[in-house]
Amino acid sequence: MSARGPGQVPESVIVWAGVNRIAAGIFGFLVLLWGGLLLGIEIHGPPTVGDRIAAAVIFGFLLLLSAGGWMLNRRHRGHLEIRHIDIVSRPLVRDRSRRLRPQRVDRADGDGLRILPRYKLYGQVRPPRLVFLGRGEFIVLQQPLEGAFSLEEVQRACEAHGWPFDGDSSRAVRDVQAWLHHGQTVEAAQLLELFGPFPATATEGEPHIALTAAVFEDIGDKLIHGNRDNATDAYRRAAIAQRAFAGYARSPDQAAARLAEVSRIEGKAAA
């Protein structure tokens, strides 16, 4: 943080990811294990002094090694650097060969942020994310092998630096379109549930297909070879959305074209 006067917000704030509980638990268990064995050696150890010293050295080394691992687990965590002009995500540092690059998102006019919680759909899980509505960009708030960020702490830090969380939710339509285009349809489905369903919105480049229908049809296509029941459910949700979309048609021909897509999607569900 930079120097500041009383009551002033620092130029930048670092928000740390939570500690990986599994790793912390393992290291904590090892510390207790080696510590207990070391204590046992002192009380009821081997009969000779030389054996006791050797055992104490070995278990003492293991104790220090485990304690060092626990400290590294706490120290080498991912973090966010939040400033008025940008937000930078720096993932957990594992080693040089597997180091993930930092992600930087610059401030833009009209920004509106949202924090999306952890989401699960048809067995697929997506971690919490900080979303820049209308830009198709997001920062993941829980990377593999590390703990999650405190969502409340992230929002407070962003708001303290002037990042708004009250943008027009209709901008989410652009994000759904972008994520559909990039194959991120589970993420797009979460936006539809939170801000949608946008029943009158067509898919970009496909004027006769509803945006919601396109998202769930794509999900069904990805599930069809792994879980037929989930794929069928996704197709049915797509067909329902497409039928509602046909109700917004401006002409009989347009309605017929949209209803033809309903039949096509229902055919996938029944196949």
Residue, then its C-alpha position, 0 to 999 in steps of 0.5 A: m500500500s502507498a502512504r496516505g493521510p488520515g481517512q484516505v484510501p490507499e492507491s492500491v490494495i492487495v486482497w489475498a486468496g484464502v489458505n488452501r485448507i487441504a494443504a494447510g491441514i496436511f502440513g498441520f497434521l505433519v507438524l503435530l505428528w513429528g512434534g509428538l514423535l519427537l516428544g515421545i523420543e525424549i520421554h520414552g526414546p531408544p535406550t542408547v544416547g546415540d540412538r536418541i540423538a539420531a532419532a531426534v535429529i531425523f524427526g526434528f528435521l521433518l518437523l522443521l520441513s513440515a512447518g516450513g511447508w505450512m508457512l510457504n502455503r500461507r505466504h505463496r498465495g494468489h492475490l488481487e491488486i486493486r487500484h482505481i485504474d485497473i485490477v490485476s490478478r496474480p495467481l498462486v506461484r507454484d514453480r517457474s515451469r507452471r507459473l500462471r501469467p497475471q491477468r490485468v483488466d483496465r478501467a473503462d467508461g461505464d464499467g459495472l462489476r458483479i461478483l458471481p458465486r460458485y455455480k454448479l450445473y449438470g455436475q459441472v462446477r465453476p468457481p466464483r468470478l469477478v465479472f465486468l458486465g458488458r465486456g466479456e471479461f472476468i477474473v476467477l476468484q478461486q484458482p486450483l490448489e489454493g483457497a478462495f477469495s473472500l467475496e465481501e472483501v473483494q467487493r469492499a476493496c473494489e468499491a473503495h477504489g471507485w469501481p461500481f457494482d450498480g451497472d445496468s444488468s441488461r449489459a449481461v446480454r453482451d457477456v452471454q453472447a461472448w461466452l457462448h461464442h467462446g464455448q463458455t456456456v455453463e458460465a453463460a447459463q449462470l448469467l442467464e439465471l442471475f440477470g435473464p432470461f432475455p426471452a426476446t433476444a436472438t443469438e448473434g448471427e442466428p436471428h431465428i434462435a433465442l439466445t437462451a435456447a442457443v446456450f442450453e442447446d450447446i450445453g446439451d451437445k457437450l453432454i450428449h456423449g457423457n450424460r444422456d439425461n442431463a443432455t435431454d434436460a438441457y435440450r428441453r430447456a432450450a426448446i422451452a426458451q425457443r418456443a417463448f422466443a417465437g411468441y415475440a415474432r413480428s410476422p407469421d413467417q418469422a414465427a414459423a421459422r422460430l417454431a421450426e427451430v423448436s421442432r429441431i431442438e425437440g428432435k435432439a431431446a427425443a433422439 
